Amino acid sequence: MKSSLRGKDRRTENRCAFIGDIPGRLVHQSNELKFLAVDVSRKGLGIHLDPCPAEGEEVTVEFKNKARRPLRFTVKHIYEGASVKGKDDSEMQRCGIELIPGQASDIDLL
């Protein structure tokens, strides 16, 4: 169900700018997604995705270093009209993802 709140009012925590790359890949239902991280909070990321899964669906960050366990997130917000062009000219949709409850209690992304 989509929220009627927008922007900062939809966020559950303050976010910090994310600079750099995540050393891994983002996967949804065995398909790798193109993504660009924009901001980060203790338990979530603001990202641009292509393609963007529906709100409520799960995505996983699989790290290049296999010693690190994957991080599982739920798509919480999709920001309508907030897309950017990817490196290959694809449309990347802005969305917010949060760690699933089982991981949010013992992981701090900051």
Number of C-alpha atoms within 10 A of each C-alpha: 8 9 9 7 9 11 8 10 9 13 16 11 13 11 18 14 12 17 10 9 10 15 10 13 15 21 17 15 11 9 10 16 18 17 21 20 19 19 16 22 19 16 22 26 23 25 20 25 24 19 16 21 18 14 16 14 14 19 25 20 18 19 16 12 10 9 7 9 10 16 17 20 24 20 22 22 22 22 13 10 8 12 16 16 12 16 9 6 8 14 17 21 23 23 24 24 23 24 24 18 12 9 14 17 10 8 12 12 11 11
